[in-house]
Amino acid sequence: LFRSVEELARKLDDKEIVFTVQIDEPCDQRILTRELRRISDRLERVEAIVVLACGTAVQVMASAVEKPCLAGLDTLFAGTVVHVNKYLENCLACGECILNETAGICPKTRCPKGILNGPCSEKLDEKCSVDPDTECVWVAIENRRQALGMERNAAVFLPQDWARRASPRCVPEK
């Protein structure tokens, strides 16, 4: 990550970079507050802050400082880092987790059609009908169940409560 900061600083060569800092948990207000106190003398000298983190971190930073906070990245989703420059969305943070029934694989996130009760009729062998380069999530779930010795689950998932996804969300609920 620090290499990315240095690269961005070089691209902003027409701007005066006062300093760079890496805050490991910028979304945790407690950690951010502690780190901002540590660098408060240097923060007084800056006109703006470029945040190379998700949109949540930009907003947490903006709520903590009286300086413009600029998003240095476009947040696409919260996901898993597979390797540098490859990320995978695994969770929609829907509030209605069914991972215990689906061998730890989320069909809500990984099925492009959002089908929750097994593969669609258009499934191409073991591939997704929407993305033929990808294994059907329901095939992946069944393969994982078998590999783990889990019983075949005949659960039928109830319709989703879309109100649980209304934004902004808060825990605990208001």
N, C-alpha and C positions, 0 to 999 in steps of 0.2 A: 504494500500500500504506500509506503513512504516513497518508493520509486515513482508512483503515480503523482504524488504531491510534487516531487522535484520536476517531473516532466511538465506538469501544468504550470509551475512557476517559470520554467523556461519559455513556455508559449505566451506567457503574460509579460514578456520582456519590456513592454512599453509601460508597465505599471511597477510601482515600487512595492516589492514584497517585503513587509516589515519582519515577518517571521512565519515559520510553519510549525505546526504541532500536530501530533497524532493522539487522539483521545479514543481509547479502546472501546468504551461503551457510551457513545454520545446520546443514546436514547434513554439512558438511565439518569434522571435528573440529579440524583444524589452524587453520582460519579462526575457528571458534567459540572455541577456546582463546585465540587472540590477542585477539579482541574482548572476551572476558570479562575478560582481564587488564587491558584498557584501562578497563573500567568497574567493576573490582573494589571500589573504595571505595563506589560507589553501590549495588552488589549487597548489601553488608553491611547496608544499611538496609531491605531489602525482606523481606516475610514469604513472598511467593510470586511466581512468574513466570507470566504468561499468554503462551503461545506461539501466535502467529497464523501457523502454518505446518502442514505435513503431520505425520502421526503420527511419522514418522521423525525429524523435527526436534525434536519434543517429547521423544522418547526420548534423542536425542543431548544435548539440553540437560539433561535430568534426570540423565544420567550424568556431567555436567560440573560441576554445582552441588549444594550441600547445602541446597537449598530446594525446596519443592513446586513442580512445573512442571505447569501446567494447560493442557490442549488448548483453544485458543480456536476451533478449527474441527473439523469432522468430515471426515476424509479419505475420499473416495469411491474415488479411483484416482489413479495418476500419469498425467498427461495433458498435452495441448497446450492452451495458452491461445489461443483463437480471438479473443476480445475480452473486455472486462470482463464477468464473470459468465457467460461461455460457455466451456466446456471440453470437450475431446473426448479420449476414451481411444483411444490408438493402439497401445499396446504392453502386453502382459501380462508382459513380462520373463520369458518362459518358458524361456529358455536353449536353445531350438531354433529359431533364427531362419531363416525361409524368405523373407525380403524380397528376396534376390537373384533368386529364382525368381518372385516375384509383383509385379515392377515397383515395389518399395518400398512396397507396401500390405499390411498384415497381415490376412489373412482369419481368423486365430485370434482376433484381437481384434474385428474389425468384423463378422464373421458371427455373428448371434445364435444360430445352431444349431451353430457351430463346425465347419462343413463345410470340409474342406481340399482337395478335389479337384474343384472347380468348383461351379457353382450347383445348388441343390436343384431338384427337379422341380416344386415349388410356386411357383417364381419367377413373379411377375406382370409380364410384359413385361420391363422392365429394373429393376423395383422389388423390394425384399425382401418375401418373403411374411410375415415376422414384423412388419416395420415398413414398410408401403406408402408412407410419405413419404420413405423412404431408398432410394438406388440400391443394388442388389445389389452387394456387394463384389466378386463375380467379374466383373460387368459393368464395374465401375470398374477392376479389374485389367486386363481385356482392352482397354478403351479407352486406358488408359495405355500398355500394351505397344504398341498400334498407333501412338499419338501419338509414342512414342519410337523407333519403327522396330525394336522388339525382335521376334525370332522367337517364334512361338507355342510355348510351352513345354509339352511333353507329359509333364512330370514327374509322377510319382505320389508323393505324400508318404507316408512310412512312418507307422505308428501312433505316436502321441506317447508319450514316456517320462514318464508322470505322476510318477514318482519324482523327476524333475528339479525338480518344482514343490513338493516337500515343504518345509515351512517349519520353522524359519527356514533360509534359504539363506545361503551364504557363498562369497566368491570370494577366493582360490582355494578349491576344494572341500576339505573336511577329509579 
